[in-house]
Amino acid sequence: MKNSDSDSDSGSSPSPSSSENGSSENGLKGLKSLLGFVSFMLIAGGISCLLHEWLGWFRLFGFLRFLAPDGYEVYSYVVMVVLGIAVGAASESLTRGERRRS
């Protein structure tokens, strides 16, 4: 009896099943997609709003103007562009981390 107990315990800790591993990869892909979308919206919207402030005629992502406080529009749009670049870099770092683990 003692041998059968030691045989079952002799293996290392159980590895996660393929379904658990697959769901975390799908979640990571979804997060990367969301971060990529947010990054695009912030960068393109910030540049679009800056062009509108400077040229007066170009308005592509009009809903972002509601995020900028009155009198600080240009600063807010620059912050949006920088934040979009940072979110894009975070999304890219998720991709690099996944490659390292593989």
ChimeraX commands (.cxc) that place a marker at each C-alpha (Angstrom):
marker #1 position 0.00,0.00,0.00 radius 0.5
marker #1 position 2.78,2.37,0.81 radius 0.5
marker #1 position 4.28,1.94,-2.66 radius 0.5
marker #1 position 1.06,2.93,-4.41 radius 0.5
marker #1 position 0.84,6.11,-2.32 radius 0.5
marker #1 position 4.43,7.05,-3.08 radius 0.5
marker #1 position 3.89,6.32,-6.79 radius 0.5
marker #1 position 0.99,8.74,-7.01 radius 0.5
marker #1 position 2.91,11.42,-5.08 radius 0.5
marker #1 position 6.20,10.90,-6.93 radius 0.5
marker #1 position 5.18,13.15,-9.83 radius 0.5
marker #1 position 5.69,16.88,-9.67 radius 0.5
marker #1 position 2.83,19.20,-9.00 radius 0.5
marker #1 position 0.07,18.89,-11.55 radius 0.5
marker #1 position 0.48,21.16,-14.54 radius 0.5
marker #1 position -2.42,23.36,-15.55 radius 0.5
marker #1 position -4.74,21.74,-18.02 radius 0.5
marker #1 position -4.77,22.92,-21.60 radius 0.5
marker #1 position -8.20,24.50,-21.13 radius 0.5
marker #1 position -6.93,26.70,-18.26 radius 0.5
marker #1 position -3.86,27.70,-20.26 radius 0.5
marker #1 position -5.96,28.45,-23.35 radius 0.5
marker #1 position -8.39,30.68,-21.48 radius 0.5
marker #1 position -5.57,32.81,-20.07 radius 0.5
marker #1 position -4.10,33.18,-23.57 radius 0.5
marker #1 position -7.50,34.23,-24.90 radius 0.5
marker #1 position -7.83,36.74,-22.08 radius 0.5
marker #1 position -4.38,38.11,-22.86 radius 0.5
marker #1 position -5.25,38.44,-26.54 radius 0.5
marker #1 position -8.44,40.26,-25.61 radius 0.5
marker #1 position -6.52,42.61,-23.34 radius 0.5
marker #1 position -3.96,43.31,-26.07 radius 0.5
marker #1 position -6.77,44.05,-28.52 radius 0.5
marker #1 position -8.46,46.40,-26.06 radius 0.5
marker #1 position -5.20,48.21,-25.27 radius 0.5
marker #1 position -4.44,48.53,-28.97 radius 0.5
marker #1 position -7.87,50.03,-29.62 radius 0.5
marker #1 position -7.56,52.46,-26.71 radius 0.5
marker #1 position -4.08,53.42,-27.85 radius 0.5
marker #1 position -5.31,54.12,-31.38 radius 0.5
marker #1 position -8.26,56.17,-30.16 radius 0.5
marker #1 position -6.08,58.30,-27.87 radius 0.5
marker #1 position -3.34,58.93,-30.43 radius 0.5
marker #1 position -5.59,59.53,-33.44 radius 0.5
marker #1 position -8.13,61.50,-31.40 radius 0.5
marker #1 position -5.49,63.65,-29.74 radius 0.5
marker #1 position -3.84,64.47,-33.06 radius 0.5
marker #1 position -7.23,65.13,-34.63 radius 0.5
marker #1 position -8.22,67.50,-31.84 radius 0.5
marker #1 position -4.87,69.28,-32.01 radius 0.5
marker #1 position -5.36,69.81,-35.75 radius 0.5
marker #1 position -8.83,71.17,-35.05 radius 0.5
marker #1 position -7.47,73.59,-32.45 radius 0.5
marker #1 position -4.71,74.82,-34.75 radius 0.5
marker #1 position -6.48,74.76,-38.13 radius 0.5
marker #1 position -10.10,75.08,-37.07 radius 0.5
marker #1 position -11.61,72.76,-39.67 radius 0.5
marker #1 position -10.48,69.19,-38.96 radius 0.5
marker #1 position -12.75,67.34,-36.50 radius 0.5
marker #1 position -12.56,63.55,-36.59 radius 0.5
marker #1 position -12.98,62.31,-33.01 radius 0.5
marker #1 position -15.28,64.97,-31.63 radius 0.5
marker #1 position -16.25,63.08,-28.49 radius 0.5
marker #1 position -12.73,63.53,-27.05 radius 0.5
marker #1 position -13.30,67.27,-26.71 radius 0.5
marker #1 position -15.56,66.54,-23.75 radius 0.5
marker #1 position -12.55,65.15,-21.86 radius 0.5
marker #1 position -10.60,68.42,-22.12 radius 0.5
marker #1 position -11.34,71.16,-19.57 radius 0.5
marker #1 position -12.07,74.64,-20.92 radius 0.5
marker #1 position -8.93,76.66,-21.44 radius 0.5
marker #1 position -6.64,73.61,-21.36 radius 0.5
marker #1 position -7.60,71.94,-24.61 radius 0.5
marker #1 position -4.16,71.88,-26.24 radius 0.5
marker #1 position -2.50,70.53,-23.09 radius 0.5
marker #1 position -5.19,67.87,-22.74 radius 0.5
marker #1 position -4.81,66.72,-26.32 radius 0.5
marker #1 position -1.04,66.48,-25.97 radius 0.5
marker #1 position -1.55,64.40,-22.82 radius 0.5
marker #1 position -3.95,62.15,-24.76 radius 0.5
marker #1 position -1.34,61.53,-27.45 radius 0.5
marker #1 position 1.37,60.77,-24.87 radius 0.5
marker #1 position -1.00,58.52,-22.92 radius 0.5
marker #1 position -1.91,56.69,-26.13 radius 0.5
marker #1 position 1.77,56.06,-26.83 radius 0.5
marker #1 position 2.22,54.74,-23.28 radius 0.5
marker #1 position -0.79,52.42,-23.60 radius 0.5
marker #1 position 0.56,51.16,-26.93 radius 0.5
marker #1 position 3.91,50.46,-25.31 radius 0.5
marker #1 position 2.17,48.56,-22.52 radius 0.5
marker #1 position 0.31,46.49,-25.10 radius 0.5
marker #1 position 3.58,45.75,-26.88 radius 0.5
marker #1 position 5.22,44.69,-23.62 radius 0.5
marker #1 position 2.43,42.14,-23.14 radius 0.5
marker #1 position 3.29,40.73,-26.55 radius 0.5
marker #1 position 6.99,40.55,-25.71 radius 0.5
marker #1 position 6.30,38.87,-22.37 radius 0.5
marker #1 position 4.22,36.22,-24.12 radius 0.5
marker #1 position 7.06,35.51,-26.57 radius 0.5
marker #1 position 9.57,35.12,-23.73 radius 0.5
marker #1 position 7.37,32.59,-21.93 radius 0.5
marker #1 position 6.91,30.44,-25.04 radius 0.5
marker link #1:1,2 radius 0.2
marker link #1:2,3 radius 0.2
marker link #1:3,4 radius 0.2
marker link #1:4,5 radius 0.2
marker link #1:5,6 radius 0.2
marker link #1:6,7 radius 0.2
marker link #1:7,8 radius 0.2
marker link #1:8,9 radius 0.2
marker link #1:9,10 radius 0.2
marker link #1:10,11 radius 0.2
marker link #1:11,12 radius 0.2
marker link #1:12,13 radius 0.2
marker link #1:13,14 radius 0.2
marker link #1:14,15 radius 0.2
marker link #1:15,16 radius 0.2
marker link #1:16,17 radius 0.2
marker link #1:17,18 radius 0.2
marker link #1:18,19 radius 0.2
marker link #1:19,20 radius 0.2
marker link #1:20,21 radius 0.2
marker link #1:21,22 radius 0.2
marker link #1:22,23 radius 0.2
marker link #1:23,24 radius 0.2
marker link #1:24,25 radius 0.2
marker link #1:25,26 radius 0.2
marker link #1:26,27 radius 0.2
marker link #1:27,28 radius 0.2
marker link #1:28,29 radius 0.2
marker link #1:29,30 radius 0.2
marker link #1:30,31 radius 0.2
marker link #1:31,32 radius 0.2
marker link #1:32,33 radius 0.2
marker link #1:33,34 radius 0.2
marker link #1:34,35 radius 0.2
marker link #1:35,36 radius 0.2
marker link #1:36,37 radius 0.2
marker link #1:37,38 radius 0.2
marker link #1:38,39 radius 0.2
marker link #1:39,40 radius 0.2
marker link #1:40,41 radius 0.2
marker link #1:41,42 radius 0.2
marker link #1:42,43 radius 0.2
marker link #1:43,44 radius 0.2
marker link #1:44,45 radius 0.2
marker link #1:45,46 radius 0.2
marker link #1:46,47 radius 0.2
marker link #1:47,48 radius 0.2
marker link #1:48,49 radius 0.2
marker link #1:49,50 radius 0.2
marker link #1:50,51 radius 0.2
marker link #1:51,52 radius 0.2
marker link #1:52,53 radius 0.2
marker link #1:53,54 radius 0.2
marker link #1:54,55 radius 0.2
marker link #1:55,56 radius 0.2
marker link #1:56,57 radius 0.2
marker link #1:57,58 radius 0.2
marker link #1:58,59 radius 0.2
marker link #1:59,60 radius 0.2
marker link #1:60,61 radius 0.2
marker link #1:61,62 radius 0.2
marker link #1:62,63 radius 0.2
marker link #1:63,64 radius 0.2
marker link #1:64,65 radius 0.2
marker link #1:65,66 radius 0.2
marker link #1:66,67 radius 0.2
marker link #1:67,68 radius 0.2
marker link #1:68,69 radius 0.2
marker link #1:69,70 radius 0.2
marker link #1:70,71 radius 0.2
marker link #1:71,72 radius 0.2
marker link #1:72,73 radius 0.2
marker link #1:73,74 radius 0.2
marker link #1:74,75 radius 0.2
marker link #1:75,76 radius 0.2
marker link #1:76,77 radius 0.2
marker link #1:77,78 radius 0.2
marker link #1:78,79 radius 0.2
marker link #1:79,80 radius 0.2
marker link #1:80,81 radius 0.2
marker link #1:81,82 radius 0.2
marker link #1:82,83 radius 0.2
marker link #1:83,84 radius 0.2
marker link #1:84,85 radius 0.2
marker link #1:85,86 radius 0.2
marker link #1:86,87 radius 0.2
marker link #1:87,88 radius 0.2
marker link #1:88,89 radius 0.2
marker link #1:89,90 radius 0.2
marker link #1:90,91 radius 0.2
marker link #1:91,92 radius 0.2
marker link #1:92,93 radius 0.2
marker link #1:93,94 radius 0.2
marker link #1:94,95 radius 0.2
marker link #1:95,96 radius 0.2
marker link #1:96,97 radius 0.2
marker link #1:97,98 radius 0.2
marker link #1:98,99 radius 0.2
marker link #1:99,100 radius 0.2
marker link #1:100,101 radius 0.2
marker link #1:101,102 radius 0.2
view
